[in-house]
């Protein structure tokens, strides 16, 4: 069974936690999403991250996340073709999950660090501020 | 390498997201934590959950979570000995992670449902309300 089929066919229950973990419940997917929040977009940039994701795993996770509508890719170069990856709105909605993971880690795992992406994730998921229209002046 | 050693020895980077996923980054650990938030405490209760966790995986995850200080077990019966599992304060701090997963799932996965545990998780992680002391009456 291909990893792509797994995303489509595998559903353990209707529970929202289980259903979400069916997509991103592994050691790597959320690190790819973290990198995209941090502004990385190419395969090479993600391979260079501190965790040294194996190349076959990175390729598999990007494909799965694209199939799940969380990531989209666009060619930025032809011959050889090269792709840039970005988060879709559905992917950007994962900011709160990352922030919760960061907060727990910072509190409970000694010497763990929060990277700049956390702030970006927070901004990306923040509700747009309602700006009051300036009152029309009477002429 | 035993699963217990993995928890202790495996650290991909100092990133708080990666470090947290080293502990609970798989399809099952957060479902066990969900069940404990929902008030389940015995092995049999957790085996009966809708996702039908395989018995060897449940045993492994409970052991790992105990090693990581997220879950604690206490014998509630002798001969044969039976254990009840509960979340430690460190485990209860995972409520925000579960809530973020629930919200994302409810928004993006059709027909996914939030169970009662979400509310309990929210209560468990909510800051205690500051109660004003009643003013001392003048005699």
Interface residues (C-beta under 8 A of the other chain):
Chain A: X12 X13 X14 X15 X16 X17 X18 X19 X20 X21 X22 X25 X26 X27 X28 X30 X31 X34 X49 X50 X51 X52 X69 X90 X93 X94 X96 X97 X98 X99 X100 X101 X102 X103 X104 X105 X106 X107 X108 X109 X111 X112 X113 X114 X115
Chain B: X12 X13 X14 X15 X16 X17 X18 X19 X20 X21 X22 X25 X26 X27 X28 X30 X31 X34 X49 X50 X51 X52 X69 X90 X93 X94 X96 X97 X98 X99 X100 X101 X102 X103 X104 X105 X106 X107 X108 X109 X111 X112 X113 X114 X115
